[in-house]
Amino acid sequence: MAFAGILVAVLLATRLFCGVYQHDEYPENHFFIKHRPVWKWYFYSPIGMSDLKYSDLTKEQQKEQDYFDEFISKSGMSR
């Protein structure tokens, strides 16, 4: 029974502190460690390398872009 509890704790911690992001220029996925816990697992940039502006995005796309900027761009990844 203790093993199941430990397994659940490890899986929860992995979900909260690890993630995968799609590179904004190349079609590649990369595993990374998050700087704070969030339930979100997959990160991508709706803008990518296009000429879109933040104001051109829908509210949902802006939220995705904010997550990408916070966890990927500001951390120096996806360069």
C-alpha positions as CSV (number, residue, x, y, z in Angstrom):
1,M,0.0,0.0,0.0
2,A,2.9,2.4,0.8
3,F,4.3,1.7,-2.7
4,A,1.1,2.9,-4.3
5,G,1.2,6.1,-2.3
6,I,4.8,6.8,-3.3
7,L,4.0,6.1,-6.9
8,V,1.1,8.5,-6.9
9,A,3.2,11.2,-5.3
10,V,6.0,10.7,-7.9
11,L,3.5,10.9,-10.8
12,L,1.9,14.0,-9.4
13,A,5.2,15.7,-8.8
14,T,6.3,14.8,-12.4
15,R,3.0,16.2,-13.8
16,L,3.4,19.4,-11.9
17,F,7.1,20.1,-12.4
18,C,7.8,18.6,-15.8
19,G,6.6,19.5,-19.2
20,V,7.1,19.3,-23.0
21,Y,7.3,22.3,-25.3
22,Q,7.1,22.6,-29.1
23,H,10.0,24.7,-30.4
24,D,8.6,27.9,-31.9
25,E,10.7,27.6,-35.1
26,Y,11.4,23.9,-35.6
27,P,8.9,21.1,-35.4
28,E,10.6,19.5,-32.4
29,N,9.3,18.7,-28.9
30,H,11.6,19.1,-25.9
31,F,11.2,17.9,-22.3
32,F,11.9,20.5,-19.6
33,I,11.6,21.2,-15.8
34,K,9.2,23.9,-14.8
35,H,10.2,26.7,-12.4
36,R,6.9,26.5,-10.6
37,P,4.2,23.9,-10.4
38,V,1.3,24.1,-12.9
39,W,-1.0,21.3,-14.2
40,K,-0.3,22.2,-17.8
41,W,1.9,19.6,-19.6
42,Y,2.3,20.7,-23.2
43,F,3.4,24.2,-24.2
44,Y,3.5,25.8,-27.6
45,S,3.6,29.3,-29.1
46,P,0.6,30.3,-31.2
47,I,2.6,33.1,-32.6
48,G,5.7,31.0,-33.4
49,M,7.9,32.6,-36.0
50,S,4.9,34.3,-37.8
51,D,4.2,38.0,-38.1
52,L,1.2,37.8,-35.8
53,K,1.0,40.2,-33.0
54,Y,-0.3,39.4,-29.5
55,S,-3.4,41.5,-30.1
56,D,-4.3,39.4,-33.1
57,L,-4.6,36.3,-30.9
58,T,-7.8,35.0,-29.3
59,K,-8.0,35.0,-25.5
60,E,-7.2,31.3,-25.4
61,Q,-4.2,31.8,-27.7
62,Q,-3.0,34.7,-25.6
63,K,-3.1,32.5,-22.6
64,E,-1.1,29.8,-24.4
65,Q,1.4,32.5,-25.5
66,D,1.7,33.8,-21.9
67,Y,2.5,30.3,-20.7
68,F,5.0,29.8,-23.4
69,D,6.7,33.1,-22.7
70,E,6.8,32.5,-18.9
71,F,8.1,28.9,-19.0
72,I,10.0,28.7,-22.2
73,S,11.1,32.1,-23.7
74,K,12.0,33.8,-20.4
75,S,13.9,30.7,-19.2
76,G,16.2,30.9,-22.3
77,M,14.8,27.9,-24.0
78,S,13.6,27.8,-27.7
79,R,16.4,30.0,-29.0
